[in-house]
Amino acid sequence: MVQLEETERLNGLSALNKHPSIRRVTPQRLVQRTLKYINVTEDCGGRNCSYNTWQSSRPLRRSSLSVKNQFWQSTGRHTSRRLLRAIPRQITQILKAETLWGMGITGTGVKVAVFDTGLAKTHPHFRKIKERTNWTNEKTLDDGLGHGTFVAGVIASCRECLGLAPDAELHVFRVFTNSQVSYTSWFLDAFNYAILKKINVLNLSIGGPDFMDHPFVDKVWELTANRVIMVSAIGNDGPLYG
């Protein structure tokens, strides 16, 4: 990445574009996520069920999931797993994951990278957190929002609410700050490290118009060329995002 002063921007861009070793020049892109969090009360067979969930980034009278909430932080409240309490059957049961587990397919030996908001090292629901890396400008590896913890749990939680691959080797890449901010360069550096570590599966539950970010897309193609399976969620932000 090259930083240019405002007064030198035009001359600097011109010089970079003319350099024979430079194929393309693109601006650094700010990635701003606005994950929302609300409490939902439903009628569960004559009694009220209250649980918490994430919604789309479009504000519809939703309170923000912030650092002050501390819902998923290392405060001893991991064990409640209130997010899934209102669901009568776990997703692993619905998808009949027990059949695969009975065949010995539990994720053993598979390196899974989670690009998200981080994960606490001492979280009791994970037994194979191989590595945690921080690519942001904040001096923490922990998850101040809860989204990264939830995503990691879907993949490899090993207690109470089992993940689909409880024996998978988790590589946690913290690419979003507690203010839900990231940059293209953070992702590119993290992607390069994932290639170096020979990651097998890389999860991007981040939303956003990444298809318009050419360096990001180019690096995704490079990852797939290096036999990394890319998983990208698009549900919260529309059919073209993710």
C-alpha positions as CSV (number, residue, x, y, z in Angstrom):
1,M,0.0,0.0,0.0
2,V,1.2,3.5,-0.9
3,Q,0.1,6.5,1.1
4,L,-0.1,9.8,-0.8
5,E,-0.5,13.3,0.6
6,E,-3.5,15.2,-0.7
7,T,-1.2,17.8,-2.4
8,E,0.7,15.0,-4.2
9,R,-2.2,12.7,-5.0
10,L,-2.5,13.6,-8.7
11,N,1.2,13.5,-9.5
12,G,1.6,10.4,-7.4
13,L,-1.2,8.5,-9.0
14,S,0.1,9.4,-12.5
15,A,3.6,8.2,-11.6
16,L,2.2,4.9,-10.2
17,N,0.0,4.3,-13.3
18,K,3.0,4.8,-15.6
19,H,5.3,2.4,-13.8
20,P,5.9,-0.6,-16.0
21,S,5.7,-3.1,-13.1
22,I,2.3,-1.8,-11.8
23,R,-0.7,-3.4,-13.5
24,R,-3.4,-1.4,-11.8
25,V,-3.8,1.2,-9.1
26,T,-6.9,1.1,-6.8
27,P,-7.8,3.2,-3.8
28,Q,-7.8,1.8,-0.2
29,R,-11.4,0.9,0.6
30,L,-13.1,1.3,3.9
31,V,-15.3,-1.6,4.9
32,Q,-18.0,-0.5,7.3
33,R,-20.2,-3.2,8.8
34,T,-23.3,-2.3,10.8
35,L,-24.3,-5.6,12.5
36,K,-27.6,-5.1,14.4
37,Y,-28.8,-7.0,17.5
38,I,-32.3,-7.1,18.9
39,N,-34.1,-9.1,21.5
40,V,-37.1,-11.1,20.1
41,T,-40.0,-12.4,22.0
42,E,-42.2,-15.1,20.4
43,D,-45.1,-17.3,21.5
44,C,-43.7,-20.8,22.1
45,G,-46.7,-23.0,22.8
46,G,-48.4,-20.7,25.3
47,R,-45.2,-19.3,26.8
48,N,-43.0,-16.5,25.8
49,C,-39.6,-17.3,24.4
50,S,-37.1,-14.5,24.4
51,Y,-33.8,-14.7,22.5
52,N,-31.3,-12.5,20.8
53,T,-30.5,-12.4,17.1
54,W,-28.6,-10.4,14.4
55,Q,-30.5,-8.7,11.7
56,S,-29.7,-7.0,8.4
57,S,-27.6,-3.9,8.4
58,R,-30.6,-1.8,7.4
59,P,-31.8,0.1,10.5
60,L,-35.4,-0.8,11.4
61,R,-35.7,0.4,15.0
62,R,-32.9,-2.0,16.0
63,S,-30.4,-1.4,18.7
64,S,-26.7,-1.9,17.8
65,L,-24.6,-4.8,19.0
66,S,-21.9,-2.8,20.7
67,V,-18.8,-3.4,22.9
68,K,-20.8,-2.2,25.9
69,N,-23.3,-5.0,25.4
70,Q,-20.6,-7.6,26.1
71,F,-23.0,-10.4,25.1
72,W,-20.4,-12.8,23.8
73,Q,-17.3,-11.5,25.7
74,S,-15.3,-13.5,28.2
75,T,-17.6,-12.8,31.1
76,G,-18.6,-16.3,32.0
77,R,-21.8,-16.0,30.0
78,H,-20.6,-18.3,27.2
79,T,-22.6,-21.2,28.6
80,S,-26.0,-19.7,28.2
81,R,-25.9,-19.7,24.4
82,R,-29.2,-17.7,24.5
83,L,-29.0,-17.0,20.8
84,L,-30.2,-20.5,20.1
85,R,-32.3,-21.2,23.1
86,A,-35.6,-20.7,21.3
87,I,-34.8,-23.2,18.6
88,P,-36.2,-26.6,19.5
89,R,-33.7,-28.6,17.4
90,Q,-30.1,-27.8,16.7
91,I,-29.0,-27.3,13.2
92,T,-26.7,-30.3,13.4
93,Q,-29.7,-32.4,14.2
94,I,-31.7,-31.0,11.3
95,L,-28.8,-31.6,8.9
96,K,-28.2,-35.0,10.4
97,A,-24.6,-34.3,11.2
98,E,-24.5,-37.2,13.6
99,T,-24.4,-39.5,10.5
100,L,-21.2,-38.0,9.4
101,W,-19.8,-37.9,12.9
102,G,-20.6,-41.6,13.2
103,M,-18.5,-42.2,10.1
104,G,-15.6,-40.4,11.8
105,I,-16.0,-37.2,9.7
106,T,-15.7,-34.5,12.4
107,G,-13.3,-32.0,10.8
108,T,-10.1,-33.6,12.1
109,G,-7.1,-32.4,10.2
110,V,-9.1,-29.6,8.4
111,K,-7.7,-26.0,8.8
112,V,-10.6,-23.6,8.9
113,A,-10.0,-19.8,8.8
114,V,-12.7,-17.5,10.3
115,F,-12.3,-13.9,9.0
116,D,-14.4,-11.9,11.4
117,T,-14.4,-10.0,14.7
118,G,-12.1,-12.3,16.6
119,L,-12.5,-15.0,19.4
120,A,-11.6,-15.2,23.0
121,K,-8.7,-17.6,23.6
122,T,-10.3,-19.1,26.8
123,H,-13.8,-19.6,25.3
124,P,-14.9,-23.0,26.8
125,H,-16.8,-24.1,23.7
126,F,-13.7,-24.6,21.5
127,R,-11.0,-27.2,21.9
128,K,-8.9,-26.6,18.8
129,I,-8.1,-22.9,18.4
130,K,-4.9,-23.4,16.6
131,E,-4.0,-19.7,16.1
132,R,-5.5,-16.2,16.5
133,T,-4.1,-13.3,14.5
134,N,-5.1,-9.6,14.5
135,W,-5.0,-7.6,11.3
136,T,-6.7,-4.5,12.6
137,N,-5.3,-1.4,14.3
138,E,-6.7,-2.4,17.7
139,K,-4.5,-4.2,20.3
140,T,-6.7,-7.1,21.0
141,L,-7.5,-10.5,19.7
142,D,-10.8,-10.9,21.6
143,D,-14.3,-10.5,20.1
144,G,-16.0,-7.4,21.3
145,L,-19.1,-7.8,19.2
146,G,-19.9,-11.5,19.3
147,H,-20.3,-12.1,15.6
148,G,-17.0,-13.9,15.1
149,T,-17.7,-16.1,18.1
150,F,-21.1,-17.1,16.8
151,V,-19.7,-17.9,13.3
152,A,-16.8,-20.0,14.9
153,G,-19.4,-21.8,17.0
154,V,-21.4,-22.8,13.9
155,I,-18.3,-24.3,12.5
156,A,-16.5,-25.9,15.5
157,S,-18.2,-25.5,18.8
158,C,-17.7,-28.7,20.9
159,R,-20.0,-28.1,23.8
160,E,-23.8,-27.6,24.3
161,C,-24.5,-26.2,20.8
162,L,-22.2,-28.4,18.7
163,G,-20.7,-27.0,15.5
164,L,-20.8,-29.0,12.3
165,A,-17.1,-29.9,12.5
166,P,-16.2,-29.9,16.2
167,D,-12.7,-31.3,15.6
168,A,-11.7,-28.8,12.9
169,E,-8.6,-26.7,13.5
170,L,-9.7,-23.1,13.9
171,H,-7.5,-20.2,12.7
172,V,-9.1,-17.0,13.8
173,F,-8.4,-13.9,11.7
174,R,-9.6,-10.7,13.4
175,V,-10.2,-8.4,10.4
176,F,-12.9,-6.1,12.0
177,T,-12.5,-3.7,14.8
178,N,-15.0,-3.3,17.7
179,S,-16.4,-0.4,15.7
180,Q,-17.1,-2.8,12.8
181,V,-14.4,-1.2,10.6
182,S,-12.0,-2.9,8.2
183,Y,-9.9,-2.0,5.2
184,T,-9.0,-3.7,1.9
185,S,-5.3,-3.9,2.9
186,W,-6.1,-5.7,6.1
187,F,-8.0,-8.4,4.2
188,L,-5.2,-8.7,1.6
189,D,-2.5,-9.2,4.2
190,A,-4.7,-11.7,6.1
191,F,-5.4,-13.5,2.8
192,N,-1.7,-13.8,2.0
193,Y,-1.1,-15.3,5.5
194,A,-3.9,-17.8,5.0
195,I,-2.2,-19.0,1.8
196,L,1.1,-19.3,3.7
197,K,-0.6,-21.4,6.4
198,K,-2.2,-23.7,3.8
199,I,-5.7,-23.1,5.0
200,N,-8.3,-25.6,3.7
201,V,-11.5,-23.6,4.2
202,L,-11.9,-19.9,4.6
203,N,-15.2,-18.4,5.9
204,L,-16.3,-14.8,5.1
205,S,-19.6,-14.0,6.8
206,I,-19.1,-10.3,6.3
207,G,-21.6,-9.1,3.7
208,G,-20.8,-5.9,1.8
209,P,-20.2,-5.1,-1.8
210,D,-16.8,-6.8,-2.1
211,F,-17.4,-7.8,-5.7
212,M,-16.7,-4.1,-6.5
213,D,-13.3,-4.2,-4.8
214,H,-10.9,-5.4,-7.5
215,P,-7.9,-6.3,-5.3
216,F,-10.2,-8.2,-2.9
217,V,-11.7,-10.2,-5.8
218,D,-8.3,-10.9,-7.4
219,K,-7.0,-12.2,-4.0
220,V,-10.1,-14.5,-3.7
221,W,-9.3,-15.9,-7.1
222,E,-5.7,-16.5,-5.9
223,L,-6.9,-18.2,-2.8
224,T,-9.1,-20.6,-4.8
225,A,-6.2,-21.3,-7.2
226,N,-4.3,-22.4,-4.0
227,R,-7.0,-24.9,-3.3
228,V,-8.6,-22.8,-0.5
229,I,-12.4,-23.4,-0.3
230,M,-14.1,-20.0,0.1
231,V,-17.4,-19.8,2.0
232,S,-19.1,-16.4,1.8
233,A,-22.5,-15.5,3.4
234,I,-24.8,-13.1,1.5
235,G,-28.1,-13.4,3.4
236,N,-28.1,-10.1,5.4
237,D,-27.2,-7.7,2.6
238,G,-28.9,-8.8,-0.6
239,P,-28.3,-11.1,-3.5
240,L,-25.2,-9.4,-4.9
241,Y,-23.3,-8.8,-1.7
242,G,-20.8,-11.1,0.0
